[in-house]
Amino acid sequence: MRTFLGMPTTAPAGVGHLRGDEPFPAAARKALGDAQLRRNLRHATTTIRAKSGAVIDEVPDWAELRAAGRAIKADTMARLPELLEQLEAAVTAAGGVVHWAADAVEANRIVTELVRATGADRVMKVKSMATQEIGLNEALEAAGIEPVETDLAELIVQLGNDKPSHILVPAIHRNRAEIREIFRREMPGVDPDLTDEPAALAAAARRHLRQTFLSTKVAVSGANFAVAETGTLAVVESEGNGRMCLTLPETLITVMGIEKVIPTWADLGVFLQLLPRASTGERMNPYTSMWTGVTPGDGPRQVHLVLLDNGRSAVLADPVGRQALHCIRCSACLNVCPVYERTGGHAYGSVYPGPIGAVLSPQLTGVADNASLPYASSLCGACFDACPVLIDIPSILVHLRGQAPHPRAEAAAMAAAAYTMDHPRLYAAAQRAAGLGRVAGRALPPPLNGWTASRDLPAAPPQTFRQWWAERGSGS
């Protein structure tokens, strides 16, 4: 049993791309000023919502599937160390090699050393949130190894020297015209008369990547799921580029967060029904690739699995926050969130944006280092309604807000309120004072006037409950 599993730890030394350069409010304010960004986001999220809603309505037992997904994830988190060791044994028995990485620094070192051992100076990559989280591309480039993203949206982000802004559609903040200009500027040998038609853009990317697929000996992937029972890893995608990476190279390295394990093969069937409908609005994923270790004469000759903690053990130790580890990265919460739709993913400053990022990123880094993210929500509850595994994101947000550092004035005010409510005479006096507010107006005096500058102070009722009770009691 690995010592870091299930241990309440502080944020690891190398957390990768989980902290923003500036707090969410400041970054969001800039994003709100970008009219083109807001148009792009509104169009994309509206389209995905409509498509997803239509295919979900076709499933008569959708509620039961969601409940099953939640139950499987809860069971997995309850015995995560056991399942990970079962997974390790199954992968090893099938001819794979398992590595354990406590943080981003260790994971990057392991992958870099594995690539160097092959003699390769280039790797092709399957879309992976885990490798983005640890900053693997930057680590490979620093070691003189070229990473090539093969997912179309990830390729757009990479060529544009950009950052992903959505879990499922990394380039959602770009429209077709912007993508065409990126391709014309950055893609070697591209047709200068390239149009912004989707088919033309996809064809240009296909030509660009074809030689990479045929000549690159090492691939790096993530994993959507790993079956502890059999040692099987699974990647789901819409384009087929991932399957090229998973089958053609001689060496395949998979970096996977430890929470992606599930107990049995039968459990996989639940998630393969939930994920496509909640994410892309498809009845099933166009490409679902699975592999179990090494098969002589078929696929990669070396298969490595890097199990990544990077703060997940600390999340697991929190009975409330651990729900965030149930996430299957469908992005449904992003597509319904009014905050995300207006600010986009970059404002969150993390590879995990939107509602799930607002609860996951602070826990992975330590809430104090991402204290603004739990407030990046209106608590409307749309994310909870949309989540295919019923993660109660609003409750986790409130939980994390309680852990975030607060200004001294706010802390003092809350302490004074608690003291007052604990002493009946003081509380009665405060109620009488609140009644005077009906005469004083609807604004608070300094330094509390910042709160009422943009909202009305609720008027105190003409009669307190105690006064009402006293009158009722005297009349009976």
C-alpha positions in Angstrom: 0.0 0.0 0.0 1.4 3.4 -1.0 1.9 5.7 1.9 0.3 8.8 0.3 -3.1 7.2 -0.3 -5.9 8.5 1.9 -3.5 10.6 3.9 -4.6 14.2 4.8 -1.8 16.2 3.2 -1.1 19.9 2.5 -1.0 21.0 -1.1 1.8 19.2 -2.9 4.9 21.0 -3.9 4.3 20.7 -7.7 0.6 21.3 -8.3 1.0 22.4 -11.9 -1.7 24.5 -13.6 -4.2 24.8 -10.7 -3.6 28.3 -9.5 -4.4 31.5 -11.4 -2.2 34.6 -11.7 -4.9 36.8 -10.3 -8.1 36.2 -8.2 -11.3 35.2 -10.0 -13.0 38.6 -9.5 -10.3 40.5 -11.3 -9.9 38.0 -14.1 -13.7 37.7 -14.6 -14.0 41.5 -14.9 -11.6 41.5 -17.8 -13.4 38.6 -19.5 -16.8 40.4 -19.1 -15.3 43.2 -21.2 -14.6 40.9 -24.2 -17.8 41.0 -26.2 -16.6 38.5 -28.8 -15.7 36.0 -26.1 -19.2 36.3 -24.6 -20.8 35.7 -27.9 -18.7 32.7 -28.6 -19.5 31.2 -25.2 -23.2 31.9 -25.4 -23.5 30.3 -28.8 -21.4 27.2 -27.8 -23.0 26.5 -24.4 -26.5 27.1 -25.7 -25.9 24.6 -28.5 -24.5 21.9 -26.2 -27.3 22.3 -23.7 -30.0 21.8 -26.3 -28.3 18.8 -27.8 -27.6 17.2 -24.4 -31.1 17.9 -23.1 -32.7 16.2 -26.2 -30.8 12.9 -25.8 -31.2 12.8 -22.0 -34.9 13.1 -22.5 -34.8 9.9 -24.5 -33.6 7.8 -21.5 -36.5 6.7 -19.3 -34.2 5.6 -16.5 -31.9 8.6 -16.5 -32.5 9.3 -12.8 -31.7 5.7 -11.9 -28.5 5.8 -14.0 -27.4 9.0 -12.2 -28.1 7.4 -8.8 -26.1 4.3 -9.9 -23.2 6.5 -11.0 -23.2 8.3 -7.7 -23.3 5.1 -5.7 -20.4 3.5 -7.7 -18.3 6.6 -7.1 -19.1 6.8 -3.4 -18.1 3.1 -3.0 -14.9 3.7 -4.9 -13.9 6.6 -2.7 -14.7 4.6 0.4 -12.1 1.9 -0.6 -9.8 3.8 -2.9 -6.5 2.4 -1.6 -7.7 -1.2 -2.0 -9.0 -0.6 -5.5 -5.8 1.1 -6.6 -3.7 -1.8 -5.4 -6.1 -4.2 -7.2 -5.6 -2.1 -10.4 -1.9 -2.2 -10.0 -1.8 -5.9 -9.7 -4.1 -6.4 -12.7 -2.1 -4.0 -15.0 1.1 -5.6 -13.9 -0.2 -9.1 -14.6 -1.2 -8.0 -18.1 2.3 -6.8 -18.9 2.0 -3.2 -18.0 4.1 -1.1 -15.6 2.6 1.0 -12.9 4.2 4.1 -11.4 3.0 6.2 -8.5 3.4 10.0 -8.5 2.7 12.0 -5.3 2.6 15.4 -7.2 3.1 17.1 -10.5 6.9 17.2 -10.2 7.2 13.5 -9.7 4.8 12.7 -12.5 6.6 14.9 -15.0 9.9 13.3 -14.0 8.6 9.8 -14.5 7.1 10.6 -17.9 10.2 12.5 -19.1 12.5 9.6 -18.0 10.3 7.1 -19.8 10.3 9.1 -23.0 14.1 9.6 -22.8 14.6 5.8 -22.3 13.0 5.2 -25.8 15.4 7.6 -27.5 12.5 9.7 -28.8 12.4 13.5 -29.0 8.7 13.8 -29.8 5.5 12.4 -28.3 1.9 12.6 -29.6 -0.7 13.3 -27.0 -4.3 12.2 -26.5 -6.5 14.9 -24.9 -5.9 14.7 -21.2 -6.9 16.9 -18.3 -4.4 15.2 -16.0 -1.4 16.1 -18.2 -2.6 19.7 -18.4 -3.0 19.8 -14.6 0.7 18.9 -14.1 2.0 21.0 -16.9 3.5 18.0 -18.7 3.9 19.8 -22.1 6.1 22.4 -20.5 8.1 19.8 -18.7 8.7 17.8 -21.9 9.7 20.9 -23.8 12.2 21.8 -21.1 13.7 18.4 -21.6 14.0 18.9 -25.3 11.0 16.7 -26.2 8.3 18.0 -28.5 4.7 17.3 -27.4 2.1 17.3 -30.3 -1.5 17.6 -29.3 -3.7 15.5 -31.6 -7.2 16.4 -30.4 -8.4 19.1 -32.8 -9.4 21.6 -30.0 -6.2 21.0 -28.1 -4.2 21.5 -31.3 -5.9 24.8 -31.8 -5.0 25.8 -28.3 -1.4 24.6 -28.7 -0.9 26.4 -32.1 -2.4 29.5 -30.7 -0.1 29.6 -27.7 -3.3 29.6 -25.7 -4.8 27.8 -22.7 -7.8 25.6 -22.6 -11.0 27.2 -21.4 -13.4 24.3 -21.2 -13.1 20.7 -19.9 -14.6 19.1 -23.0 -14.1 21.8 -25.7 -10.8 23.5 -24.9 -11.1 26.0 -27.7 -14.7 26.9 -27.0 -13.7 30.6 -26.6 -12.6 30.6 -30.3 -14.9 31.0 -33.3 -14.2 29.6 -36.8 -12.7 32.7 -38.2 -10.2 32.9 -35.3 -9.3 29.2 -35.8 -8.6 29.8 -39.5 -6.2 32.6 -38.7 -4.4 30.5 -36.1 -4.0 27.7 -38.7 -2.9 30.1 -41.5 -0.3 31.7 -39.1 1.0 28.6 -37.3 0.4 25.4 -39.2 3.3 24.5 -41.6 2.3 24.1 -45.2 -1.3 25.1 -44.7 -3.2 26.4 -47.8 -3.1 30.2 -47.6 -6.7 30.3 -49.0 -8.0 28.1 -46.2 -11.6 28.9 -45.4 -13.3 28.8 -42.0 -15.7 26.0 -43.0 -15.5 23.2 -40.3 -14.8 20.5 -42.9 -11.9 22.6 -44.3 -10.4 23.3 -40.9 -10.7 19.6 -39.9 -9.1 18.5 -43.2 -6.2 20.9 -42.6 -5.6 19.5 -39.2 -5.8 15.9 -40.5 -3.1 16.6 -43.1 -0.9 18.3 -40.5 -1.2 15.3 -38.0 -1.0 12.4 -40.5 2.8 12.3 -40.5 2.9 12.6 -36.8 0.8 9.5 -36.4 2.9 7.5 -38.7 6.4 8.5 -37.5 6.0 9.1 -33.7 7.0 6.1 -31.5 5.7 7.4 -28.1 2.3 8.5 -27.1 1.0 10.0 -23.9 -2.7 9.7 -22.8 -5.0 10.2 -19.9 -7.8 7.8 -19.0 -11.4 8.4 -18.5 -11.8 5.2 -16.5 -9.6 2.3 -15.2 -11.2 -1.0 -14.2 -9.6 -2.4 -11.1 -11.1 -5.8 -11.7 -9.3 -6.3 -15.1 -6.6 -3.6 -15.3 -8.4 -2.2 -18.3 -8.0 1.5 -19.2 -10.5 3.4 -21.3 -10.5 6.6 -23.3 -13.6 8.0 -24.9 -13.5 10.6 -27.7 -15.3 12.0 -30.7 -12.6 12.3 -33.4 -10.6 9.1 -33.6 -7.2 10.8 -33.2 -6.9 9.4 -29.8 -7.3 5.9 -31.1 -4.4 6.5 -33.5 -2.3 7.5 -30.5 -3.3 4.5 -28.5 -2.7 1.9 -31.2 0.2 3.0 -33.5 3.1 3.9 -31.2 5.6 1.4 -29.7 5.3 3.0 -26.2 2.1 4.2 -24.5 2.3 6.2 -21.3 -1.0 7.0 -19.4 -1.2 9.6 -16.7 -4.3 9.1 -14.6 -5.7 10.8 -11.5 -6.2 8.1 -8.8 -9.9 8.9 -8.6 -10.6 7.6 -12.1 -10.5 4.0 -11.0 -13.8 2.1 -10.8 -14.3 -1.4 -9.3 -15.7 -3.7 -12.0 -16.3 -4.0 -15.7 -20.0 -3.9 -15.2 -19.6 -0.4 -13.6 -18.1 0.9 -16.8 -21.4 0.3 -18.6 -23.1 2.8 -16.3 -20.6 5.6 -17.1 -20.6 4.9 -20.8 -24.3 5.7 -20.8 -24.0 8.8 -18.6 -20.9 10.5 -20.0 -21.7 11.0 -23.7 -25.2 12.3 -23.1 -24.2 14.7 -20.4 -21.1 15.9 -22.2 -21.4 16.0 -26.0 -25.1 15.3 -26.3 -24.4 12.0 -28.1 -26.1 8.7 -27.4 -22.7 7.0 -27.3 -19.1 8.0 -27.8 -18.0 7.7 -31.4 -14.7 6.2 -30.3 -14.4 4.2 -27.0 -10.9 2.7 -26.8 -9.9 0.2 -24.2 -6.6 -1.7 -23.6 -5.4 -4.1 -21.0 -1.7 -4.3 -20.6 0.4 -5.5 -23.6 -0.9 -7.8 -26.3 1.9 -9.4 -28.4 1.6 -8.3 -32.1 -1.2 -5.8 -31.4 -0.7 -2.2 -30.2 2.1 -0.8 -28.1 4.9 -3.0 -27.0 5.4 -1.1 -23.7 2.5 0.2 -21.6 3.0 2.4 -18.6 0.4 3.8 -16.1 1.3 6.7 -13.9 -1.1 7.0 -11.0 -1.3 10.7 -10.0 -2.2 12.0 -6.5 -1.3 15.7 -6.7 -3.5 16.7 -3.8 -6.3 14.1 -4.2 -5.5 12.4 -0.9 -6.2 15.6 0.9 -9.5 16.0 -0.9 -10.4 12.4 0.0 -9.8 13.2 3.6 -12.6 15.8 3.6 -16.0 14.0 4.1 -17.8 16.9 2.3 -15.3 17.9 -0.3 -14.5 14.4 -1.5 -17.6 14.5 -3.7 -15.5 16.5 -6.1 -13.5 13.4 -6.8 -16.7 11.8 -8.3 -16.4 14.0 -11.3 -16.3 12.2 -14.7 -15.2 15.3 -16.6 -18.4 15.6 -18.6 -18.5 19.5 -18.4 -22.3 19.5 -18.0 -21.9 21.9 -15.0 -20.0 24.4 -17.2 -22.6 24.4 -19.9 -25.4 25.4 -17.5 -23.5 27.8 -15.3 -24.5 31.5 -15.7 -21.1 32.6 -14.3 -19.1 30.4 -16.7 -21.2 31.4 -19.7 -20.3 35.0 -19.2 -16.7 34.8 -18.0 -15.3 31.7 -19.8 -12.7 29.3 -18.4 -9.6 31.4 -18.4 -11.0 33.6 -15.6 -10.8 30.6 -13.2 -7.0 30.4 -13.6 -7.1 26.7 -13.5 -7.1 23.8 -15.9 -10.4 22.9 -14.2 -12.8 25.8 -14.9 -16.5 26.3 -14.1 -18.4 25.0 -11.1 -16.4 21.7 -10.7 -13.2 23.7 -11.0 -14.4 26.1 -8.3 -14.7 23.2 -5.9 -11.9 20.9 -7.1 -9.0 23.3 -7.7 -9.1 25.0 -4.3 -9.0 21.6 -2.6 -6.1 20.3 -4.7 -4.0 23.4 -4.0 -5.3 24.3 -0.5 -8.2 26.7 -0.2 -6.1 29.6 1.0 -4.2 29.6 -2.4 -7.5 29.6 -4.4 -9.7 31.4 -2.0 -11.7 33.4 -4.6 -12.9 30.3 -6.6 -15.6 29.1 -4.1 -17.2 32.5 -4.6 -17.3 32.1 -8.4 -20.9 31.0 -8.2 -24.4 32.4 -7.7 -25.4 29.1 -5.9 -28.3 28.8 -8.3 -28.0 25.0 -8.2 -28.1 24.4 -12.0 -24.8 22.5 -11.8 -26.2 20.0 -9.3 -29.3 19.5 -11.5 -27.1 18.8 -14.5 -24.4 16.6 -13.0 -24.7 13.0 -14.2 -23.3 11.6 -10.9 -25.2 14.0 -8.6 -22.3 16.0 -7.1 -23.8 18.5 -4.8 -21.5 21.4 -6.0 -23.4 24.2 -4.2 -23.0 22.5 -0.8 -19.3 22.0 -1.4 -19.0 25.7 -2.4 -20.6 26.8 0.9 -18.3 24.3 2.7 -15.2 25.7 1.1 -16.3 29.3 1.7 -16.2 28.5 5.4 -12.6 27.4 5.0 -11.4 30.4 3.0 -9.6 33.2 4.8 -11.8 36.2 5.6 -11.0 39.8 6.2 -10.5 40.7 9.9 -13.4 43.1 9.8 -15.7 40.3 8.5 -14.4 37.8 11.0 -14.9 40.3 13.9 -18.4 41.1 12.7 -19.3 37.4 12.6 -17.8 36.8 16.0 -19.8 39.7 17.4 -23.0 38.4 15.8 -22.4 35.0 17.3 -21.8 36.4 20.8 -24.9 38.6 20.5 -27.1 35.7 19.5 -25.7 33.6 22.4 -26.9 36.2 25.0 -30.7 36.8 25.1 -30.6 40.4 26.5 -28.1 41.5 23.9 -30.1 39.8 21.1 -33.3 41.6 22.3 -31.4 44.9 22.3 -30.1 44.2 18.8 -33.6 43.5 17.6 -34.9 46.8 18.9 -31.9 48.6 17.3 -32.7 46.8 14.0 -36.2 48.3 14.2 -34.7 51.8 14.1 -33.4 50.9 10.7 -36.9 51.4 9.3 -36.4 55.1 10.1 -32.7 55.3 9.3 -33.1 54.1 5.7 -32.0 51.1 3.6 -28.2 51.8 3.6 -25.6 50.8 6.2 -23.1 53.3 7.5 -19.3 53.0 6.9 -17.5 50.6 6.8 -20.5 48.4 5.9 -21.8 50.7 3.2 -19.9 48.7 0.6 -22.5 46.0 0.9 -25.5 48.2 0.5 -23.9 50.2 -2.4 -25.2 47.6 -4.9 -28.2 46.1 -3.0 -30.9 47.2 -0.6 -30.7 46.4 3.1 -33.8 44.3 3.8 -36.2 46.2 6.0 -36.7 45.0 9.5 -40.2 43.7 10.2 -42.6 46.0 12.2 -42.8 43.4 14.9 -40.2 40.8 16.2 -41.1 37.2 16.8 -40.6 37.8 20.5 -43.0 40.7 20.5 -45.6 38.7 18.6 -45.2 35.8 21.0 -45.6 38.0 24.0 -48.8 39.5 22.6 -50.1 36.1 21.7 -49.3 34.7 25.1 -50.9 37.6 27.0 -54.1 37.3 25.0 -54.5 33.6 25.6 
